[in-house]
Amino acid sequence: MKQFPKLKEYSDDELIMIIYDEKEHWQKEAIVYAKKLLLSRGVTDEYSKERIKEIRKEIAILWKQELKERETESYSIIDLVFMTLFWPKYILWDWYLKKNGYYRMRNQRLIAIGVGFLIYFVPTVYSISTYDEYEKERIAEINRQAEQDSIAISKIDWSGQYVFVDSSIHNSEKAQWTIDLIKEQGNHKGTLIIKDKNGSTNISCIGLIKDDLMEFYPDTTYDLIDGTKISYYDRLFTFGRDSLKIYTKWGKLNPYYSEKRKIEEYFKIKNSM
């Protein structure tokens, strides 16, 4: 007969459980060997059958106690904090808690994930819901300022086509900027075209007059080729007059690293109207 030396170290109750309740976990030879060991110890089949009933009752009582303890078992404060902060990760596991009797831990887990969800999404939803309102206010502000373009301070008509070639040493591609500007019904509007070897970008602009200067803002949100993002509230650049030349004070679209104005920063008037 095949020998199972380790079984000799098992108690009588453990061998009885192997024979009656744990058959699926053992080889048939091991079960036969367990029976032989019990007989060698003077344990009869009749005693084994009665004893397994008592063992089952004892296990059932212990299991009830275990379930009772599991009902009140809880996570530590640190675990709950991490679960709240990193809630997406905890959604993927620990769904067995209720099934295994961990009712308190299951409720704590759901609350922590719910709080984490709210902490993450409430600001996001609020930001999205208020963004459009903010943009509407900004457009209204630009329009209010644009209305002043028909008053006395806007006697200068900036209509015309202006060209600027970025000859900065920092730009070996010599990007060309062209803006076609026209004044209609008291408002200056134009299209700025930025062209380089990678293509061109068209930006519709609104020109606002401020003390003999012309400030330019985009009429919507744009993503430029270089990754720059501009929107209604970004002042792109400002036109000024220096004798008969048009110079630029750079804003968001600044092609230079130096703030000092150079002669290359002058726009050339092509078709002044």
PLY file of the C-alpha trace (Angstrom):
ply
format ascii 1.0
element vertex 273
property float x
property float y
property float z
element edge 272
property int vertex1
property int vertex2
end_header
0.00 0.00 0.00
1.19 3.51 -0.81
2.48 5.29 2.27
1.62 8.87 3.34
4.07 9.56 6.20
2.69 13.01 7.03
-0.73 11.56 7.83
0.81 9.85 10.85
1.15 13.33 12.41
-2.59 14.05 12.00
-4.96 13.77 14.95
-7.87 11.33 14.98
-10.35 14.13 14.24
-8.28 15.33 11.28
-8.14 11.82 9.83
-11.91 11.39 10.31
-12.53 14.67 8.43
-10.32 13.47 5.57
-12.38 10.29 5.28
-15.85 11.89 5.44
-15.73 15.62 4.58
-12.55 16.22 2.59
-12.59 13.36 0.11
-12.38 15.62 -2.92
-9.06 17.04 -1.70
-7.28 13.71 -1.23
-6.24 10.73 -3.32
-8.16 7.51 -2.83
-5.00 5.83 -1.54
-4.63 8.55 1.10
-8.20 8.01 2.32
-7.62 4.23 2.57
-4.37 4.91 4.43
-6.19 7.28 6.83
-8.73 4.52 7.64
-5.86 2.08 8.29
-4.20 4.56 10.66
-7.44 4.99 12.64
-7.88 1.22 12.97
-4.27 0.91 14.14
-5.08 3.50 16.83
-8.16 1.56 17.91
-10.69 3.95 16.31
-13.61 1.98 14.83
-15.80 2.94 11.89
-18.80 3.27 14.22
-16.94 5.76 16.41
-15.75 7.69 13.33
-19.31 8.06 12.03
-20.56 9.42 15.35
-17.53 11.65 15.80
-17.87 13.32 12.36
-21.39 14.44 13.38
-20.00 16.13 16.48
-17.16 17.71 14.50
-19.63 19.15 12.01
-21.65 20.71 14.85
-18.50 22.22 16.36
-17.47 23.65 12.97
-20.95 25.13 12.47
-20.78 26.86 15.85
-17.31 28.26 15.10
-18.48 29.44 11.68
-21.43 31.33 13.26
-19.01 33.03 15.64
-16.74 33.90 12.72
-19.63 35.42 10.75
-20.69 37.43 13.82
-17.19 38.85 14.13
-16.99 39.60 10.41
-20.19 41.71 10.58
-18.46 44.36 12.74
-14.95 44.12 11.29
-13.90 47.44 9.71
-11.17 49.13 7.65
-8.55 51.29 9.33
-8.69 55.07 8.95
-5.64 54.99 6.65
-7.28 52.36 4.43
-10.44 54.46 4.15
-8.45 57.60 3.26
-6.58 55.79 0.48
-9.82 54.21 -0.71
-11.43 57.67 -0.95
-8.49 59.28 -2.76
-7.84 56.41 -5.18
-11.43 55.17 -5.53
-11.21 54.10 -9.24
-8.70 51.39 -8.32
-10.89 50.01 -5.52
-13.90 49.59 -7.78
-12.18 46.63 -9.42
-12.02 44.39 -6.36
-13.44 43.56 -2.89
-16.91 42.79 -4.24
-16.88 39.56 -2.18
-17.29 41.38 1.16
-21.06 41.06 1.49
-21.01 37.44 0.31
-18.41 36.56 2.96
-20.23 38.37 5.75
-18.13 41.56 5.99
-21.16 43.86 6.06
-19.56 46.82 7.80
-16.50 46.76 5.58
-18.74 46.50 2.53
-20.69 49.64 3.58
-17.49 51.52 4.40
-16.09 50.63 1.00
-19.18 51.88 -0.84
-19.23 55.14 1.15
-15.50 55.77 0.56
-15.85 55.15 -3.19
-18.95 57.38 -3.32
-17.22 60.23 -1.48
-14.17 59.90 -3.72
-16.42 60.00 -6.79
-18.09 63.21 -5.56
-14.77 64.84 -4.66
-13.53 64.18 -8.19
-16.62 64.87 -10.28
-18.39 67.73 -8.47
-15.59 70.26 -9.20
-15.33 68.92 -12.76
-19.05 69.26 -13.39
-19.09 72.70 -11.76
-16.15 73.84 -13.89
-17.82 72.62 -17.09
-21.17 74.16 -16.18
-19.66 77.56 -15.35
-17.16 77.68 -18.24
-19.78 78.58 -20.85
-21.18 81.26 -18.55
-17.70 82.70 -18.04
-17.06 82.75 -21.77
-20.40 84.47 -22.39
-19.49 87.15 -19.85
-16.09 87.62 -21.47
-17.63 87.92 -24.96
-20.14 90.44 -23.58
-17.25 92.41 -22.07
-15.37 92.43 -25.37
-18.51 93.51 -27.19
-19.10 96.32 -24.69
-15.57 97.54 -25.22
-15.94 97.17 -28.97
-18.95 99.50 -28.90
-16.62 102.28 -27.81
-14.87 101.88 -31.16
-17.47 104.19 -32.70
-16.86 106.99 -30.20
-14.37 109.85 -30.41
-11.33 107.81 -29.34
-11.71 105.55 -32.36
-11.34 108.15 -35.04
-8.32 106.27 -36.38
-9.27 103.74 -39.03
-6.87 100.80 -38.91
-8.31 99.10 -41.99
-5.70 97.53 -44.24
-3.46 94.52 -44.69
-0.45 94.19 -42.41
2.44 91.77 -42.88
5.10 90.81 -40.39
7.95 88.35 -41.04
9.42 86.86 -37.90
13.13 87.29 -38.62
14.16 86.53 -35.06
17.25 84.36 -34.72
15.07 82.06 -32.62
12.91 81.30 -35.62
14.91 79.89 -38.52
11.72 79.13 -40.47
10.86 82.83 -40.92
7.16 82.55 -40.08
4.97 85.14 -41.80
2.05 86.84 -40.09
-0.61 88.55 -42.18
-3.67 90.34 -40.81
-6.46 91.74 -42.99
-8.26 94.38 -40.96
-11.42 96.28 -41.79
-13.67 98.65 -39.88
-17.40 98.00 -40.27
-20.17 99.75 -38.34
-17.70 101.16 -35.85
-15.96 97.84 -35.12
-12.57 96.63 -36.29
-12.46 92.97 -37.27
-9.85 90.96 -39.10
-8.32 87.59 -39.93
-4.81 86.80 -38.76
-2.94 84.19 -40.84
0.23 82.67 -39.35
2.13 80.71 -41.99
5.28 78.61 -41.75
6.64 75.39 -43.30
4.20 73.30 -41.26
1.13 75.01 -42.67
-0.99 77.98 -41.74
-3.41 78.96 -38.99
-6.35 81.35 -39.48
-7.56 83.28 -36.44
-10.59 85.59 -36.57
-9.84 88.62 -34.40
-11.70 91.49 -32.75
-9.78 94.77 -32.49
-10.45 96.96 -29.45
-9.31 100.58 -29.39
-7.63 101.75 -26.21
-6.03 105.18 -26.14
-4.77 105.21 -29.73
-3.77 101.55 -29.49
-5.50 98.54 -31.04
-5.72 95.39 -28.88
-6.49 92.09 -30.64
-8.46 89.19 -29.15
-9.59 85.95 -30.84
-13.33 85.57 -31.40
-13.29 81.95 -30.16
-10.92 79.27 -28.85
-8.07 78.04 -31.08
-5.40 75.33 -30.83
-2.32 76.49 -32.73
0.15 74.24 -34.57
2.80 74.57 -31.85
0.33 73.48 -29.14
-0.45 76.99 -27.89
-4.09 77.44 -26.88
-5.76 80.85 -27.12
-9.25 81.99 -26.14
-11.48 85.05 -25.89
-9.68 86.61 -22.93
-6.13 86.31 -24.38
-4.69 89.56 -25.72
-2.76 88.38 -28.77
-0.85 91.58 -29.52
-1.34 95.35 -29.69
-0.95 97.73 -32.64
0.58 101.14 -32.08
1.70 103.94 -34.38
5.24 105.24 -34.49
5.42 108.05 -37.02
4.12 106.37 -40.19
4.95 102.86 -39.11
2.88 100.30 -37.28
4.65 98.61 -34.38
3.55 95.74 -32.20
3.53 95.19 -28.48
3.45 91.42 -28.22
0.96 89.64 -25.98
0.03 85.96 -25.99
1.45 85.44 -29.50
4.97 86.60 -28.78
7.57 85.25 -31.25
10.45 86.85 -29.33
12.35 85.89 -26.22
13.37 89.48 -25.56
10.92 92.19 -24.52
13.05 94.90 -26.16
11.41 96.11 -29.37
13.50 95.70 -32.54
13.04 97.10 -36.00
11.99 93.63 -37.22
8.93 93.90 -35.03
7.33 96.50 -37.29
4.41 95.41 -39.45
4.54 96.55 -43.05
1.39 98.10 -44.47
0.62 96.45 -47.82
-2.82 97.72 -48.88
-3.68 100.50 -46.52
-7.28 101.70 -47.01
0 1
1 2
2 3
3 4
4 5
5 6
6 7
7 8
8 9
9 10
10 11
11 12
12 13
13 14
14 15
15 16
16 17
17 18
18 19
19 20
20 21
21 22
22 23
23 24
24 25
25 26
26 27
27 28
28 29
29 30
30 31
31 32
32 33
33 34
34 35
35 36
36 37
37 38
38 39
39 40
40 41
41 42
42 43
43 44
44 45
45 46
46 47
47 48
48 49
49 50
50 51
51 52
52 53
53 54
54 55
55 56
56 57
57 58
58 59
59 60
60 61
61 62
62 63
63 64
64 65
65 66
66 67
67 68
68 69
69 70
70 71
71 72
72 73
73 74
74 75
75 76
76 77
77 78
78 79
79 80
80 81
81 82
82 83
83 84
84 85
85 86
86 87
87 88
88 89
89 90
90 91
91 92
92 93
93 94
94 95
95 96
96 97
97 98
98 99
99 100
100 101
101 102
102 103
103 104
104 105
105 106
106 107
107 108
108 109
109 110
110 111
111 112
112 113
113 114
114 115
115 116
116 117
117 118
118 119
119 120
120 121
121 122
122 123
123 124
124 125
125 126
126 127
127 128
128 129
129 130
130 131
131 132
132 133
133 134
134 135
135 136
136 137
137 138
138 139
139 140
140 141
141 142
142 143
143 144
144 145
145 146
146 147
147 148
148 149
149 150
150 151
151 152
152 153
153 154
154 155
155 156
156 157
157 158
158 159
159 160
160 161
161 162
162 163
163 164
164 165
165 166
166 167
167 168
168 169
169 170
170 171
171 172
172 173
173 174
174 175
175 176
176 177
177 178
178 179
179 180
180 181
181 182
182 183
183 184
184 185
185 186
186 187
187 188
188 189
189 190
190 191
191 192
192 193
193 194
194 195
195 196
196 197
197 198
198 199
199 200
200 201
201 202
202 203
203 204
204 205
205 206
206 207
207 208
208 209
209 210
210 211
211 212
212 213
213 214
214 215
215 216
216 217
217 218
218 219
219 220
220 221
221 222
222 223
223 224
224 225
225 226
226 227
227 228
228 229
229 230
230 231
231 232
232 233
233 234
234 235
235 236
236 237
237 238
238 239
239 240
240 241
241 242
242 243
243 244
244 245
245 246
246 247
247 248
248 249
249 250
250 251
251 252
252 253
253 254
254 255
255 256
256 257
257 258
258 259
259 260
260 261
261 262
262 263
263 264
264 265
265 266
266 267
267 268
268 269
269 270
270 271
271 272
